[in-house]
Amino acid sequence: MVNINIEISDELHKKIKLASIMQDITLKDYVIKVLEKRAKECKTKT
């Protein structure tokens, strides 16, 4: 497992936190879900 630290704006944090709450998952799980989806999309485009 690898840790990734990034800086994001307060506004983006609020948006993704709200999205995670609406999906009833943790912020960490939400970010992982979005990254996995985008990675899969990139893989299928090549």
MONORDA-V662969 format. One record per residue. N is the residue number from 1. OMEGA is omega in whole degrees, 0 to 359 (* if undefined). D_FIRST is the distance of its C-alpha to the first C-alpha in Angstrom with 1 decimal. Layout:
N,OMEGA,D_FIRST + N,OMEGA,D_FIRST
This chain:
1,181,0.0 + 2,174,3.8 + 3,176,6.8 + 4,177,9.9 + 5,179,13.3 + 6,174,16.3 + 7,177,19.9 + 8,180,21.7 + 9,177,25.3 + 10,181,26.4 + 11,178,27.9 + 12,178,24.8 + 13,180,22.9 + 14,181,25.9 + 15,182,25.9 + 16,176,22.3 + 17,178,22.6 + 18,179,25.8 + 19,179,24.4 + 20,178,21.7 + 21,181,24.5 + 22,178,26.7 + 23,179,24.1 + 24,176,23.6 + 25,179,19.8 + 26,177,17.7 + 27,178,17.3 + 28,180,13.5 + 29,178,14.1 + 30,181,16.8 + 31,178,15.0 + 32,180,12.4 + 33,180,15.5 + 34,180,17.4 + 35,178,14.9 + 36,179,14.6 + 37,181,18.4 + 38,179,19.0 + 39,178,16.9 + 40,178,18.9 + 41,179,22.1 + 42,181,21.6 + 43,182,21.0 + 44,180,24.2 + 45,183,26.2 + 46,*,26.1
